[in-house]
């Protein structure tokens, strides 16, 4: 410390707000939060700064890190601190949808029912501690709608669902899951509450003059349920050539559908004229009326309304089983509700739970019999705090500030919401009830089973989606004058590549470092053309082995990551570099001071390449401290443009992809960046662990969590940081299995 640190971090200078001189002679336990900050900067070799000539050698780094971490880890073992987790936390919107699916078998559009959750520390399961009166009303309304769909009692007016396609969705190609020989349209899951007639109505995409786009000749439009054609229409140009008001006026029909969750498809039969699209390579986007107009009509909106004339004399129900006689109805209702509430409430349902639900059952049954009663009872379950909130009760004898191991049912909930973003299944609840989760072997057994389940796919669609900022793709709109080929098909293909890539790592239980080094990826034809990779035909995604000279592979080469870290009209080494610091190295830079101008506000010639413009920006001392860290790794990705395509030139200048890392490494291009990052694979493994632990706990990590992270990494290191080893370590860690009682509890 005296040799390398105190000159800058003394009481007088206090660079970065850090005074090491005044605490260097104290016991390390007096200021663990400061020393954990020091450890993080030393692990990533950010200190001393990369431009310092006088730096310790590798042995010096290792020695001081071993000393510091050893003392802090020993202190943590003698007095474990699980951190501060709220005793009551609401389910997120995503968790709510998954819970409804797993409890009732009903697919719901949560975006229509509930508002978006706010994010903190990169995840949306952190700011969910409260329930405002307005939000409560939304949950009550959602519960009533969901119960009506789940039970299908046939009461009240028909319900409607409207599904709209993005305006920039190109619909000239086949949609995976629909029959071959079709093009465009959509495929969605819809829960039909009861057997009966449902009206399907279709609207076509129109331009600003209200003309149906791409309407040349006749086109066959079909409605399919579980792959079977249930309705067909002929779409034709208007007789007078101009009056398009009635083109889609008759595109509606009632069809009979059996109760349950079905695959509803609306699509066009492909005409031979659609093959003209292949002559337009490499431009595939056909949604822009001015530059790349549609070659064929496209679906804009599909409405589902019903049921009409619902079937009421059925003997069995998809959710409730055999319909009881009036004499057995109450007993059967109690039996069903006890089971459903046990799953919904994530614990054994008690007599009070049953009595509350049966009160609603009795009220509903008086009007509409058994099904009406079950609809009312289920709605009450779905608005119960025991369902909406994850409640972790403090043992009666525990005082505020004391730590304790959470109960097995609470641990089951933590496991399921972490790995599945949903409620526990019956097997996990049985394990909690039997005491199996009180032992590490029992936890490991359940973790292994849960990771093998299809529901673990939410680690990609929920965790990785947020960690890697893939959700930002929805708001990405590249400048169409510069990137005329960008459309919603490409946007979704980028997202799918990264999600499938992450899912493959989880299922294959490989090292997390493979996220950076993989020699394969997942592509369909649309994305392969964008990447200039040949021989990938069709809309189906498949695993593609890449050659040694490929520009694709790991996360840093994915179009999704490269696009969300760019501006609409240009790349941003700053955003990309900061993304790497935060999501790969785990050392995000602080936000800029309020008085520091943005690059566009600084008078710098726009004709200069980005590297020279940022060099001018760094001349400001207020900017240099952060930009010296962010810019070098960002520059290493400059061969990829703002939508992730490989390029050799930037605005008539050869691309310069020379970059570096905060530890002083210099290199060129993405391969050099990847090799530099993996010289110390434990740094990236630590970042992945920290992100997973943040997501698992639903709170930001603090200095007292660092010993737990290091313990997880030590256990995972012999296996090369396999994903399952890190997950198991998290699920057995102090922060995950223990809790500190609030003083007010």
C-alpha positions, 0 to 999 in steps of 0.5 A: 500500500505504501509503495503503490497506493498511498501517494494517490489515496492519502488523506490529502489527495483522496483520489476517487474519494478513497483514503487508504492512509488513515485505515492502513494501520487499523484491523481489516475488519474495521472497514471491510467495505473499503477493502472489498472495493480495493480487492475488486480494483486489484483483481481487474488490475485497474489499480494502479491505473494502466498509464502508471509506469510503476506497478507491481508484478503479477506475484505482487498482485497475487500476494496482496490479494491472498492476504486481503481476501484471506483475512476478510473470508476468515472474518465472514466465517466467524460472523456470517452476514446474509444481508438485508432482504425484504420479508415481503416481496411481490412477484414481478410481472414475468413471475406472475405470468409463469406462476399462472401458467404453472398453476392453472395452465393458462397463458396470459398476456401480462403486458396487457394486464399489469404495468412494467416493473422498474429495474434496479441493479440491472434486474426487475425483481428488486423494486417489487416490495410494495403494492399501491392501490392502483396496482392492487386494482389491476391485480383484482381485474387480472384475477377475475379475467384469469379465473374466467378463462381457467374455469370457463363457467360460461358466465357473462359476455364473451372476452376479447384478445387483440394481438398486433404485429410490429409495423416493421415485421417483414412477412415474406418468409415462413414462420417456424411452427406453421405449415410449410408452404405458408408465409408471414402472419403469426403463431400464438398460444391462446387459452380457450376457456371452454369448448364453443364458438370463437370469432377470429377477425383479421386486419391487414397492414395498411399504408398512410393512405389506408391502402392495403400494402402489397396487394397484387393479385389474389392471396389465400389467408388461413386460420389454423388451430393446432396445425389444422385449417379451421377457416380460409379467406381469399384476399383480392384487390378491390374491383375499382383498384382504389377503394381498399376500405372493404378489402379486409372487412369480411376477414372474420369467421366463427370457428368451434374450438375445444377448451384448453391452451391451443396454438392459433395460427394466421398465415398466407399460403405462399404464392409463387410471386413471393419468390421475387424476394430472393432477387432483392438480396442482400436486402430482405426487409420489405415493410417500408413503403418508400424504400422496400415496399411489401411484395405481398399483403401482411397481417396487422392484427388478429382478434379473438372473441368468445366463447359464443354458445359455450358447451355446458354439458361436459363431464370433465374439465381441463383444470378441475377434472371430473365435474361432480354431482351437486351432492359432491360439489362442496367436497370436490371444491375443497379437495381441489382448492386445498391442492391448488392453494398449496401450490399457489401459496408455496406452503401447506394450505391451512383451515383459514385458507380453505375457509376464506376460499370456500366463502367465495365458492359458496357465493359463486355457486349460488348463482352459477353452480360448481363452475361459477363457485370455482371461478369465484374461489380461484379469483380470490386465491389469485389476489391473496397476499399469500400468492402475490407476495413472497413472505419470509416470516421471522421465527418468533424467538429471533430478535432484530439484527440476528441471522437465521437459516430460512425455512424449507418452504421459503428456500423452495420459493427462492429456488423456484423463483431463481431457476424458473421465475415461477412458483415451486412445483409439487415435487419441490414442495414435497421436498420442503415438507419432508425436510429434504431441503434442510440438507445440502445434498437435498438442495443439490438434488433439486437444483440438478432436477430443476436445471434439467427442466424446460422451465429453466429456459427462463434463465435465458429469457429472463436472467440473461435477457436482462443481464445482457440488456437484450430487452433494449432491442425492443426500443432499438430503431437504427437509421433506415437510411443507413441500415435499410435492411433492419426490421423486426425479423432481424431484431427478433433473430438477434434476440433468439440467437443469444437466448438459444446460445445461453440456453445451450450453455445451461443444458450442456453444463459447460464453463461460463467462459464458453460464453466468450470463446464458443466456436458456434452459434445459433442462426436462421437464414435471416440472421445468417444473411446479415452475418454473411454466413452461407448455407443456412436456409429457412426460418428455423434456428439451428446450431451452426459450427463456425470456422476458425476465421469466423467473425462470429461466436461468443457474446461479444460477437453477437448482433444483439449485444453490438446493436444495443450498445450502439446509437441509431446511426453509429457505433459507440465505443463508450457504450460498448466499453462501459458494457464490458466493464459492467457485464464482463469485468464487473467494475462499472464506471460511475455516472458522469458528473452533471457538468460534463458535456456529452460528446455531441455537445463538444465542438469537435469536427464530425468529419473525424473518425470516432477514435480521434473525436473521443481522443479530443473528448478525453483531453478534458480531465473531468472525462479522462478518468472514466474514458481511459477505462471505457474507451479501449475495450470498446474500440476493440469492437469497432470492426462491427457496425451499429447493427453488428455487421462486420466492416473494414471501413468507417466513413472512408477511413480504415477501421482501427480496432486497436484497444486495451483493458484496464490491466494494461493489456493492448491488443487489436480486435475482438479476438485480442479482447477475448484472449485478454479477458480470459487470461484471468478467467476467474474475473469473468466467472466472478462477474457472472456469479455476482450477476446471478446472485443479484438476480437470485437474491433480488437485491444489490450486492454489498461488500459483505457478499464478497466472501460468499462469491469467492467461496462459490468460485473456489468450489467451481474452479476445479471444474472450470467454472461449470454453470451448474457448479456456480448455480449450486454454490449460490443455492447453498450460500449464506446469502441465499439460505440465510436471512437477517431479521429486521429490527422492526420485525 
